[in-house]
Amino acid sequence: MATDYHRLVPMTASCACPPAPVQGSPPTSDNGRISVRETTPRVAAKPYLVEEEGKWSLAVPPTVKDTRGPLPVGDTRIDMADVYVTRAGDTAASINAGIVGKRALLLTPAIYSLSEPISIVTSGFIVLGLGFPTLVATAGKSALVISADSARVCGVLLEAGTSLDQGPRGPTEPLLRWAGNEGVGCAPQIASDGP
């Protein structure tokens, strides 16, 4: 089946490019604040929604390691039946219950007040925000906890709903706690923060 490319709606594109030659300079310059690398250790374009013949799916570009130049083509598709789509007013409890057995979470534009973290425990899980939804941690806990391997997080704003040291249980926890390996979205992983 041919792909109707004019219907694809990519959110961002990424690529690793060769370093610009600087005659006589070491691999780092500007007092060590700029590094030049021959390849990018790990890079991935942000997932995006696709509509083909009236059917929507989530396209997930591959993660590529040690690369230079344009990224390869060949997205994995996740059917919308395997995606939990949030609605304004959803809580951490309703989102956590909704993502059970799913492969992705699509956060729609809204401000989500969370008394508990959203917990991602499924390997390869995708969290994609559209319209920059905001996750507000209102009880001093993390807004998002990633404990699954190869997860991705894109297009989500995180906000502390309590001051750094005035939370009900003491200091505010990190808004994003990442314990999984090989994911995309947070150091030491890579970030997908494009428009």
Residue, then its C-alpha position, 0 to 999 in steps of 0.5 A: m500500500a502506498t503512503d499518502y505523504h501529503r497527509l503526514v503531519p510531522m511535528t519536527a525533524s532532526c538530523a546529525c550533521p558533520p562538524a564545521p571545519v575550523q582550521g587549527s582548532p581542537p575538538t572543543s572551542d569556546n573554553g570547552r563550552i562547545s563540543v564538536r562530534e563526528t557523529t551523534p551518539r543517539v538521535a530520533a525525530k519526534p513521533y507524530l500523528v498520521e491520517e491515511e484513508g480516514k484512519w489515524s495512527l501514531a508514527v514513531p521514527p526509529t532511534v539511530k545511534d552513532t550517525r551523521g547526516p539525514l535520519p533514515v525513513g521507516d516509521t513504526r505505526i501505533d494504531m489509535a486503539d493502542v493509544y490512550v488520549t487524555r481529556a481536560g480534567d483527567t487525573a493521574a489516577s485516570i491516566n494511569a488506569g487508561i494507559v494499562g495495556k496501551r503502547a502510547l499516551l497522547l496528551t491533549p492541550a490542557i493543564y493537568s493537576l496531578s496529585e500522583p505521578i503518571s507512571i510509565v512502566t511499559s517498554g517502548f512506551i510513547v508519551l506525546g503532547l499536542g499543543f503543549p499540555t502542562l502536567v502540574a505536580t500539586a503534591g510535591k511529587s514527580a509529574l512523570v515517572i519513567s521506569a520502562d526501557s526505550a520510552r520516549v517523551c515529547g511535547v510536554l510541559l512540566e510545572a511544580g504546583t508547590s514551592l521547592d521546599q514547601g511541599p506537603r511532604g517536604p522538598t519537591e521531587p524532580l518533575l521528571r524521574w527517569a529510571g528506564n534505559e535507552g529512552v528518548g527525552c531526558a539526559p542521558q537520553i536525548a530530547s525531542d523539544g521541537p515545535 
